[in-house]
Amino acid sequence: MEDILLIQAIERYLDGSMLPDEKAYFEQLRKNSPEIDQMVVEHSMFLNQLNALSDRQHFKQTLHQTHQKLVNEGVIDEGTIVHTQSKIVSLWHKYKRVTAIAASVAGAIAIITSAIFSYFSPAVNANQIQQLSKDIEVIKRNQQVQGNIINEVKSKLPENARLISGGTGFLIDPKGYLITNAHVLRGSGAIVVNNKGQEFTASIVNIDPKVDLAILKINDKDYKPLKYIPYNIAKNSGDLGEEIFTLGYPRNEIVYTQGYLSAKTGFDGDTLSTQIQMSAYPGNSGGPVLNKKGEVIGILSTRQTHADGITFAIQSKNIYHLVNHLNDSDTASGFSKIKLPAKSYLMNISREEQVKKMEDCVFLVKAYNN
């Protein structure tokens, strides 16, 4: 397919003018060809940039017209010279509403200018990558909505504890060891919640900000260790185009999402992570990324801010590095050594059965400060 025809097809796909059969064929083409999928993402970003520039020009024109209208109506007098303090006070009371509007408009222009600049400035990675942990306000809303569960069971949060952030974690040892992202644990302690709404106290065993991974240990007497973990941890990141799925807590209940592996490295060639085509939201951080065999190939961590569906996962081999280092260090004193699951029990069964077997192993993580 020639480039010009492909670009035309991409634009028709993005503006929704494709027929249903044609759209289905094109989406399958995206799934089978990471190169075409990347072209769709880049072209979408390019069109968004053009639209943003157009909106900015229109906004500036409207602002100029509004200013000129206020001058013509005498609301703003550009030629007035103020001589006394009393006159200044009088003018302030008379025009403070106009001043507030002007300040708001100026702030809006600054925000728009900053957004446009971030599109064209590749050096500012913070504007291009978003961590997938939940902030405190989201957790507060979740607690309110979740009242039918939380009100029935006394919370395991310490008295006067203040929730800071949240995300997802999953078991890597039946004894209660979980792994999540380091950026999820922004507080001094954490509790975890299973898919039935039961809360358990947990200790932070180890955090490695360099690879954005952390290990928790459930130390709650109400926790009953599982007999086994149904998935295993892979030592490679998988193959391009490979179908993948995840379970996590972007909502108050566990959520299933599927996608595929679209690049062997992460943002800007990061070798610690991989790029996956999958919708992800705040709360998905720390969730397991599995292939169809039931092998964990990554841990969800971030997404690209201005590209729909571009998500990044820490490669699963980093779990081995973190666990081996912990098992061999003095930090592990007081904790039993972690034994990672070596066998997957999810092979050759339906996706529905895979999810059912996994649900008890994936937890909502809530970080707090005392």
N, C-alpha and C positions, 0 to 999 in steps of 0.2 A: 504494500500500500504506500503510495507516494506521500511525502510529508504534508503537502498542501491538502490532500484529501483527508489525511488523518487528522489534521488540525480542524478542518471543517466538521468532521465527525465528532471530535471532542467538543467543539462549540455547540453543536446541536444536542449533544448529550448533556452538557452543563445547563443549557437554557430550557431543557425539557421538551424539545420539539421532536424527539425521536418517537417512532411508533413503538408500542409495547414489545413486539417481537424483535425489532431492531435494537431496542435498549437492552433486552435480555441477552442478545448475542454480544453486544458491546461490553456488558458487565462481565460476561464469561471471558471475553478477550482480555479485559483488565486483570482478571484473576489468574489467567494462564501466562500473561506476559508482564513481568515487573517493569520492563522498560516503558510499555504503553501506559501502565498505571502511573508511573512517575511523571510521564508527559501530561497526563490528565491533572495531576496535583499541581504541577508547575504552571500549567496554563490557567488553572483556576486561580492561583495566587496572582498571576499576571493580570487577569481580568479584574480581580479585586483591587489591585493597585490602581488600575485605570479608573475604576468607579470611585475610589477614594479621592483621587486627584480631581475628578470631575465634580464630586460633591463639595470639595474644598473651594474650587473656583466659584461654584454657584453660591456657596455660603458667603464668600467674600463680596460677591456682587450684591447679594441681598443686604448684607451689612452696610455696604456703601450707600445703597438706595435708601435704607432706613435712616442712616445718618443725615443724608441730604434732605430727606423729608422733615426731620426734626429741626434742621437749620431753617428751612423754608417756613415752617410753622412757628418759628420763634421760640421753640422749646429749648434749643441750644443756640447760644449767641457766641459765635467764635471770635467776635471782635470786642467783647466786653473786657474792660480793665477794672480790676477790683482794687480799691485803695484802702479800705478799712476792714478791721477784724469783724465789726458788726455786719458789714456787707457779706463777708465770707460766711458767717453763721447763717444769715438770711438765705443766701444762695444754697447752702447745704441743705437746709430744711426744705427749700423749694424743689431742689433737683436731686435729692438723695435717691429717689426711686429710679430716675434715669441713670444715675451713677451706678447703682446696683446692677441694672440691666447691662450697662456697658462692661462692668467687671465680669459678669457672667459670660458675656459674649467673648471677651478677651481670653477668659479661661478656656472656653470651648475651642477657640482658635489654637491656643497653645497645645491642647490635648490632640487636636487633629494634626497639627504640625508634627508633634512628637510621634504620632502613629505612622504618618507618612515617612518620617525619617527612619523609624525602626524597620520599615519594609526594605529600605535600600541600604541599611547599615549591617553587614554580616558580622561585624565584630561584637555586637551586643547580643550574646547568646541568651541572656536572661529574658529578653523580650520574645525570643523565638521558641523557647522551651518552657513548658508549664508542668510543674510537679502535680501528681494526681492524688495528693493527700487532701483530706477535708479540713477546712478551717473551723474555728470555734463556733461561728454563727451557724454553719450548716449542721454541726453536731447538736447545737441547742434546738434547732428546728426538728431534727430527727428525734430527739428525746421527747419533745412535745407530741409529735405524731405517734410515737411508739408507746404512748401512755398505757395502752391496754396490756402491754408486756411489762414495762418497767414498774408500774404501780403495783403489780401483783407480787413482785419479788424485790426484796430490799437490795438496793444498789450496793455493789462491792467497792464503789468509789470511797476513798477515805473522807472523813468529815472535813468540810471546808476545801476540798480539792477543787481545782479549777481546770476544766477541760481545755486543752490546747489544740489538738489536732487528731485526726483519725485516718484510717485506711483499712487495708486488708492484710491478713497474714495466713499462712497455711502450715500444717504440721510437717516436720521433716523427721520426727522421731515420735513413736506412739506414747512415750513417757511424758509428752506435753511440751516438747520443744517446737517452736514455730519460727519461721523466717518472715521478715517483712522488709520494707525500705527504711533506711536510716532516717530519711526526712519525715517519715510518719511519726517517729518518736521524738517530738520536739519538747516533750515535758520531762519530768523527773521520774515518772512512773507510768504504768499502763494497766488496763484491764482488757480482757478479750471477751467477746460475746459470740456464742455459736448460733447456728441457723434456727435454733428453737427459742432464742432470746435469753438463754442462761448466761449470766455473767460469771467470770472467773478472774481472780487476782493473778497477776503475772509479774515476774521479775525480768528486768532487762539484763541479759547475760553478757552480750557483747554488741558493740556498734562499730562499724567501719565506714565512716563517711566517704572515704576515697572510692569505694565501690558501691556506696549507697545501699548497704545491707545491714541488717541487725537481727539478732537472735533473742527471742523471748522464751521464758520457761514458765508454764502454768504451775503455780505452787498452791493451788486451792484444794482443800480437802473434799470439795464437792465434785472435783473433776475425776472422771473414771477413764483411765488410759485405754486407748483402743487396742484391739488384739493385733492389728496390723494396719499399715498405710497402703491404700490400693494402687498408688502410683509410685514410680521411681524417679530419681533425679538423673537426667541425661548428662553426659560429659561433652556433648557437642550441641551446637545451636540449631541443627536441623538444615533442611534443604530449601532453596528458593522455591516459592510457589506452594510450599507445604501447608496444608490446612491446619489451623490451630484453634484453640478455644480457651476461655478463661472463666473463672467464677470469682465474684468479688462483691463489695458492698458500696456501690455508688448510691444505693437507696437503703431503706431500713431492712430490706430483705435481700437474700442472696440473689445475684443476677448473673445469668449466663450470656456470654457474648462470643461470637466466632469471627474468624478472619483468616489471614494467611501471612506467611513470612515473605516480606518483600525486599529485604536487603540483609546481608550478613553482618553489616556494621550499623552502628547507631548514628545519631546526629553528628554531622560534620566528620564522618569516618571514625567515630568512637569505637574502639575495638572491645570495650567492656560490654557493649550492648548490641542489640539487633533492632532492625526496623520491621515493624509489622503493620499490616493494613487492618485496622480494627478501631471501632468507636470505643473511646475510653473517657471516663469522667472522674471528677474528684471523688475519692473513695476507692477507686480501683488500684491505687498504689499498693504494691506488695502482693497483688494477686498472682496465682500461678498461671503460666502460659504452657499449655500442654499440646502435644501432637495427637494424632488419631490413635496411636498405640498406648496412650496414657502415660507418656514420659514428660516430665517437666523440663522444658527447654529454656525457660526464662522466668523472670519476675517483672511484672509491669511496673514502670517507674514514672515515665514522662510522656508528654505528647507535644507535637509541634503546634505552636499557637495559631498560625495563620494557614494551616493546611488541614482540611477535613480528613480524619481517619488515619493520619500519620502518627503512630504511637511507637514508643521505644521500651524495650525490656532488657534488664540486666541478664547477661548470659548465665545459664545454670551452672556452668563449670566454676563460677565464682562462689557458689555455695560450698563446693568441695574445698576450695582454698580457705574460706572462712572457718569452716568446721574443723578441718585438719589443723589449722593454726590454733584454734581454741582448745582442741583436745590435747595438743602438745604443750600448751602454755600453763603457767601457774594460775591464770585467771579462772581456769576450769575447776579449781579446788572448791569443794562444796557442792559441785554438780557432777552427776554421772556423765560419762563420755557419750557423745551423740553418735548414734549409729544410723546413717542415712539409709532409706529404703532402696534395696538393690533390684527389686523385681516389680513389674507392673502387672496388676490383676485386671487391667482394663482393656486388654487386647481382645479383639474378635468379639466384642459385644457392641450393642447399639449405643449411640450417643446418649440417649435417655438413661440407659443403665449406667453408663460411665458417670453421668452427673449425679445420679442417686447415690452411688458408692462414694463419691467425693464430698458430698455436702457436709458431712460431719467433720471434715478435715480443714475446712476453710472458715476463718473467724473474722469478725469485725474487731478492729483494734482501736482503742481509745486511749490517747496519751493525755496525761494531766500533770499539773504542778500542785504541790501542797501549799 
